[in-house]
Amino acid sequence: MPGKWQGYVPGSQGNISVETGPIVSIRHPKWTTQHQRQDIPIMIFTIAQWNSLQKDEFHIGAAPIGPKELGRNNKYVFALPARYNFAFPEGFEEVEKILENNPLQAHSVK
């Protein structure tokens, strides 16, 4: 399920968007609208965007911490959003176990 993240000017209370990028979610195969489970959302940044985020040139959301890097290649950084599982939906423990094993393998692109 593709989506989009937005980066905002610090101090703008989420009013001035300066960066955007894709976010994809990996969904449990048994997920249904009646029985929802924790997704694994992955934000995708260019290297330049990631470097700007690390310098606090923009922020994403209201969390006091930023996204957590899961992996990278020569063009992109793949990251987990802060507080992605804040509501503790069913399956969040399973997702945490998956992520403990560093499952993302990013390959270089031409």
Phi, psi and omega in degrees: 000106180285149176213198182214136171261156178230138176252137187242153175298131177303135179084001182269004181052037177074023182263332185243105180275130180241342180219148173217161176191171182282154171224130178243151179239135173264123187251140176301137182296341179264008179294134172222167178295331179277335184226076183281146180231166181296127172277165169249099180276136179234118177273142180241124181240148166288162177301318180298317178298315181299316179298319177296319178298318180294334178270007181061031177281343170205166179228162179235115177073184185264356182295143180286355177237157181267184177297156180256126180294130177259331181175173179202162170231200184285350181237333189226153171245133180252127188221155178264128180299147173297142177058030181299332183246028186304330181274355181052054178291165178306137178092359182295327178295320178298318178296317179300318178296319178299313184290334178299333184267013178047062187283343184282125176241103181268131179254150179296149178240154179272000000 
